[in-house]
Amino acid sequence: MSSEFLDALTALEQQKGISRDVLIEAIEAALVTAYKRNFNQAQNVRVDINLATGTMLVYSRKDVVEEVADDRLQISLEDAQVINPHYAIGDVVEEEVTPRNFGRIAAQTAKQVVTQRVREAERGLIYEEYVDREDDIVNGIVERLDARNIYVGLGKVEAVLPANEQIQTETFRPHERIKVYITKVERTTRGPQVFVSRTHPGLLRRLFEMEVPEIFEGIVEIKSIAREAGDRSKISVFAHNDEIDPVGSCVGAKGARVQTIVNELSGEKIDIVEWSEDPVVFVANALSPSKVIDVQVNEDEKSTTVVVPDYQLSLAIGKRGQNARLAAKLTGWKIDIKSETDARELGIYPNENSPQLIVEKMDEEELDDFDFYKEEQ
């Protein structure tokens, strides 16, 4: 092994971040295997590489015993003391057994080991880079499609967009740019495997962080997201500064901010509502765009009964129950929607806590915070 090869190992250490000592240990172990395979030897051997000169020697190792059972692995005390009179039972005797043509095999083996370790190191670096980006959004290019999956190039690695993570109404072609959300990064024998999604609620969260500076800076916080990808989503937001309108910040001037996100998600409708720690207010807001006139809360069962004007019942429930379903996911509360007529017939509306009775006792400033209860004139 030449000194130039050792210099190359040093260069690899600097460029790829692979320790030269680790490479040397791997080469020595590989050379032991190569020696046994190429020279039909089964004895215990070790390989020593001199880093100063680049020379390499093979040594057989035999245990000193009283009675030899296998002369490939053991040596008698008498024979050991011929080599060195200081040997005792239990010592290990080493003898050089380097074959004359071992240099060629050594060079080939070392090249294979270094190539493999460099490949493993590069895979490791790619894995570390992308595992740190789990739960983040990235830009990619559609490279190819098969019957189920879409394969997205992210630069150093190809990510998989499985069928169950695709928005069914979307179609992509090769070389098309796409934003995806990294859900999982795994180590495999062929390198890191990255899985991405277009349906994950985290994609919607990251898009709002990119588009709304107030969210990115932490002034406005996304409290919860309920999403039926490709069709409709609801997002609840809260401002830590009373002077900031969290919903307006997300919508943007003339709806520009939210429209950018809607366009990215191929027309998916997005309802943005204000979060409140009061479940009455939060549930009423979550049922937007429907008008709510009463919310009754059962804390023990974490459920609510919501009363809406008769003409708004279908809007509150939504197509195939979607609006009510998303509102329940968004708030974490069960929601039972009743029309005003049905609620009156059941005797659950109005009651002593119903808004229309409470409103009579409120001043104008208090009424401003009670807007969602006001009936349309």
Residue pairs with C-beta under 8 A, 6 or more apart in sequence:
1 49
1 54
1 55
1 56
1 103
1 106
1 107
1 110
2 54
3 53
3 54
5 54
5 107
5 110
6 20
6 51
6 54
9 20
9 23
9 24
9 114
10 20
12 18
12 20
12 23
12 114
12 118
13 19
13 20
13 23
16 118
16 121
16 122
16 125
17 121
17 125
18 117
18 118
18 121
22 117
23 113
23 114
23 117
24 49
24 51
26 113
26 117
27 49
27 109
27 110
27 113
27 114
28 46
28 47
28 48
28 49
30 109
30 110
30 112
30 113
31 47
31 56
31 58
31 105
31 106
31 109
31 110
32 45
32 46
32 47
34 105
34 106
34 109
35 41
35 45
35 47
35 58
35 99
35 102
35 105
36 42
36 45
38 105
39 99
41 72
41 97
42 72
43 60
43 61
43 62
43 72
43 73
44 60
44 61
44 62
44 72
44 73
45 58
45 59
45 60
45 61
45 97
46 58
46 59
46 61
46 94
47 56
47 57
47 58
47 59
48 56
48 57
48 58
48 59
49 55
49 56
50 56
50 57
56 98
56 102
56 103
56 106
57 96
57 98
58 96
58 97
58 98
58 99
58 102
59 94
59 95
59 96
59 97
60 94
60 95
60 96
60 97
61 92
61 93
61 94
62 72
62 73
62 74
62 75
62 80
62 92
62 93
62 95
63 73
63 74
63 75
63 90
63 91
63 92
63 93
64 74
64 75
64 76
64 77
64 80
64 87
64 88
64 89
64 90
64 91
64 92
64 93
65 74
65 75
65 76
65 77
65 89
66 76
66 77
66 89
67 76
68 74
68 75
68 76
75 93
77 87
77 88
77 89
80 87
80 91
80 93
81 87
83 93
83 95
84 93
87 93
123 191
123 192
126 156
126 157
126 191
126 192
127 185
127 187
127 191
127 192
129 156
130 154
130 157
130 182
130 185
130 192
130 194
131 185
131 192
133 182
133 185
134 182
134 183
134 184
134 185
135 181
135 182
135 183
135 202
136 181
136 182
136 206
137 179
137 180
137 181
137 182
137 202
137 203
137 206
137 207
137 210
138 154
138 179
138 180
138 182
138 196
139 177
139 178
139 179
140 152
140 153
140 154
140 159
140 177
140 178
140 179
140 180
140 196
141 152
141 153
141 175
141 176
141 177
141 178
142 150
142 151
142 152
142 153
142 172
142 173
142 174
142 175
142 176
142 177
142 178
143 151
143 152
143 153
143 158
143 174
144 150
144 151
144 174
145 151
145 172
145 174
148 162
148 163
149 160
149 161
149 162
149 163
150 160
150 161
150 166
150 172
151 158
151 159
151 160
151 161
152 158
152 159
152 160
152 161
152 178
152 180
152 196
153 159
154 194
157 191
157 192
157 194
158 194
159 180
159 182
159 194
159 195
159 196
160 193
160 194
160 195
160 196
161 180
161 195
161 196
161 197
161 198
162 195
164 199
165 183
165 195
165 196
165 197
165 198
165 199
165 200
166 198
166 199
167 198
167 199
167 229
167 230
167 265
167 266
167 268
168 230
169 230
169 266
169 267
170 198
170 230
170 266
172 178
178 198
179 203
179 207
179 264
180 196
180 197
180 198
180 203
181 196
181 197
181 198
181 200
181 202
181 203
181 206
182 194
182 195
182 196
183 195
183 196
183 197
183 200
183 202
184 194
184 195
185 192
185 193
185 194
185 195
186 192
186 193
186 195
187 193
197 203
198 229
199 227
199 229
199 230
201 225
201 226
201 227
201 233
203 265
204 225
204 227
204 233
204 235
204 261
204 265
204 270
205 222
205 225
207 261
207 264
207 265
208 215
208 222
208 235
208 250
208 261
209 215
209 216
209 222
210 216
211 252
211 257
211 258
211 260
211 261
212 220
212 249
212 250
212 252
212 257
214 220
214 239
214 244
214 246
214 249
214 250
215 221
215 222
215 237
215 249
215 250
218 240
219 239
219 240
219 241
219 244
219 249
220 237
220 238
220 239
220 240
220 244
220 246
220 249
220 250
221 237
221 238
221 239
221 240
222 235
222 236
222 237
223 236
223 237
223 238
223 275
224 235
224 236
224 275
224 330
224 331
224 332
225 233
225 234
225 235
225 236
225 330
226 233
226 234
226 235
226 326
226 327
226 329
226 330
227 233
227 234
227 326
228 322
228 325
228 326
229 265
229 268
230 265
230 266
230 268
231 268
231 269
231 322
232 268
232 269
232 270
232 271
232 322
232 323
232 326
233 268
233 269
233 270
233 271
233 326
234 270
234 271
234 272
234 273
234 286
234 326
234 327
234 329
234 330
235 250
235 270
235 271
235 272
235 273
235 330
236 273
236 274
236 275
236 282
236 285
236 286
236 330
236 331
237 246
237 247
237 249
237 250
237 272
237 273
237 274
237 275
238 246
238 274
238 275
239 245
239 246
239 249
246 274
246 275
247 272
247 273
247 274
249 257
250 257
250 258
250 272
251 257
251 258
251 272
252 258
252 259
258 270
258 272
261 270
262 268
262 269
262 270
271 288
271 289
271 326
273 285
273 286
273 288
273 330
274 285
275 282
275 285
276 282
276 285
279 295
279 297
279 304
279 331
279 333
280 295
280 297
280 304
281 372
282 331
282 333
283 292
283 295
283 297
283 304
283 306
283 327
283 331
283 333
283 335
284 292
284 295
284 306
284 372
284 373
285 372
286 326
286 327
286 330
286 331
287 306
287 308
287 316
287 323
287 324
287 327
287 335
287 337
289 315
290 308
290 312
290 315
290 316
290 323
291 308
291 309
291 312
291 372
291 375
291 376
292 306
292 307
292 308
292 316
292 372
292 373
293 307
293 308
293 309
293 340
293 349
293 355
293 356
293 373
293 375
294 306
294 307
294 343
294 349
294 350
294 354
294 355
294 373
295 304
295 305
295 306
295 307
296 304
296 305
296 306
296 307
296 348
296 351
296 353
297 303
297 304
297 333
298 304
298 305
301 334
302 332
302 333
302 334
303 333
303 334
303 335
303 336
304 333
304 334
304 335
304 336
305 336
305 338
305 343
305 348
306 316
306 335
306 336
306 337
306 338
307 338
307 339
307 340
307 343
307 348
307 349
308 315
308 316
308 337
308 338
308 339
308 340
309 339
309 340
309 375
309 376
310 339
310 340
310 341
313 337
313 339
315 323
316 323
316 324
316 337
317 323
317 324
317 337
318 324
318 325
318 326
324 335
324 337
327 335
328 334
328 335
338 346
338 348
338 349
340 349
343 349
344 350
350 356
350 357
351 357
355 370
355 373
356 373
356 375
358 370
359 367
359 370
359 373
359 374
362 370
367 374
